[in-house]
Amino acid sequence: MRPSGVDPRALVKTQAMLWERLPERFAGVELSPLAPLGTCSAVATVDQNKIVSTIRGTEVASDPTNELAIEAAVRRRAGQARVDLAACQRVVRAQAVDGPGMFAHFELFALVSSARDTGSGRIEAEMLVDHLRFWHDVLGDEARLTFTTFAQSAVRERIDDTVRPALKAVFAEDPERDQGSNYYSGTALGIGAGDAGLGDGGFTRWTAELLGDAKERCLISCVSTERLTAVLSEA
């Protein structure tokens, strides 16, 4: 319940920059500060003990990517061929936190893309290029974009022959990472600037499970706007 230590004027400038650089294909969504009870534990298998639950069948928002995945599934079911959404939301985590850069509540700028599989990892490559181009545009030459393959698939081949050639940034493999191996499906992303870690991402099965269709593909990525603001202030 304590206020954030970040100057809100600097934070607003970061938010504005992110929205201004966001490609038109991404629809902005203003998310509710509440979500249906069990959203994170059901969609993303996060322990409910980490979530602030209410007595009215809701929970305080703890991750905008989960809520955006639900909205993406709704739009996909309505017939939209590919859904690309973005949101900026302050979220709350209930677990105790201690250490520099760790907060009980913080703001995330998140992207979620969902579409049906077209074979050979092609749609996954398209979504990766769109997400990574945006983060590189935001971070510039200091961008540190990495990927880790937890399970072999055609996506790994498309990273080499499609994704990397389409990017101006270095997209390096991080084979030592094991964080998120039970959270992401196949490939995970790391997003940073210089030595600072800013965010995370990767492919999930969320829209596939929400729609009951194993052919659905979903890519998420997000960064902490507080951490990004600190990096920008040092630049």
C-alpha positions, 0 to 999 in steps of 0.5 A: 500500500506504500506509494511507488518511489518513482517520480510520476512525471517521469513515469508518465513521459515513459508511458507516453513514449511507449504509446507513441512508438507502438505500431498501429496494428496493436490495439490499446486496451485500458484494463480494469484494476480487477479481474475475475477470481482465479484469472492468474491461477487458471490462465497462467498457473500462478499460485493464488497466494501471490494474488490479492483476492477480494470477497466479491469473486474478483482479484486485484490485477497482478499481470496484464498479459493474463487479462489481455490473453482473455480479451484476445481469446474473445476477439479471436472467437469473434472471428478476428484473424490475428489479434494484437493488444497492448496495455499499461497497468499497475499491478499488485503481488501479495508475496513479500519482496525485498531487494533493489528493484523489487516492489509489491506494486509496479507498472507493466507495459505489455503486448499480447498477440494471438493467431492460428497456426499456419504451419512451420512456425511462420505465424510465430515468426511474424509475431516475434518480429513485431514484438522485438522490433517494438522493443528495439525501437524503444530501447535503441542500441542499448537493447539486449534481446535474448531467447531461450528454446525450452523445446525444439520446434520449427520456431527455432528454425524460423528464428535463424532464417526469418526473425534475425534477418528481419531485425536491426538488433542482435537477438542472442540465444541464452541457453543457460536460462531455465527460469520460466521453463514451466511457464512458457511454451517452447520459446522464452524472451528476455528484454533488457538494456545494457546490464539492466533486466527490464522484462520478459516474454515468450509463447504460451498456451493461454489462448489455445486453452481458453479456446479449446484449440491446440492450433492457437498461438499466443506470444506475450512480452512486457517490461517494467515501466519503472525500471525503464524510466530509471534506464532512460534517466541515466541515458 
